[in-house]
């Protein structure tokens, strides 16, 4: 059994992979102060509640929050007796090395997305990942991560709007029935939803023009299904793309164990 851990700036996800499918995926708020003991109590409780009784033989970690990695390592070492594989560290090999600027180290989640997208779609892919930031990952025909685009995330933009404009309320993001809002909440929801549709369409169009080859567009992350309601944007939506990429990287590293 493989435990995949993906720690982002907002949430940390834990997925159990049995070699063929994910048995479960759970999320918690990312917090660098959370101890290994707290992780274990939370995870073991959820496993009991879901009638999952497994022993982890391997653990792989992807984290964009460096301070969290230490306690996740302790979790793996202390409770599972497993030395975790950490994406981005020298001992973690990649199926295809990224081709980016000198000295640039792509985020581990970007590398996992590239690995997952290549196995599932064969390369020449744009992955649009909705997280704290909205990331556009460009995956070449051989599976290499070759760059991308980073823009502010949807919820981050909503929070900034709420904090920066005292008269504007905090609203939940949804697809409005009409573009023209007739009250403040509808106006904000329309601006955020259709504004991000325009952002996604515009960036994807420019990436494809610059890339010069036909490309698929894959949406992933928490808000991907919402924006996927506009059927001209994505070829497919995959909630588990990052986690699947972690399984690909883990399997590749078996040859070096």
Secondary structure, 3 states (H helix, E strand, C coil): CEEEEEECCCEEEEEEECCCCEEEEEEEECCCCCCHHHHHHHHHHHHHHCCCCCCCCEEEEEECCHHHHHHHHHHHHHHHCCCCEECCCCCCCCCCCCCCCCCCCCCHHHHHHHHHHHHHHCCCEEEEEECCEEEEEEECCCCCEEEEEEEECHHHHHHHHHHHCCCCCCCCCCCCCCCCCCCHHHHHHHHHHHHHHHHHHHHHHHHHHHHCCCCEEEEEECCHHHHCCCCCCCCEECCCHHHHHHHHHHHHHHHHC
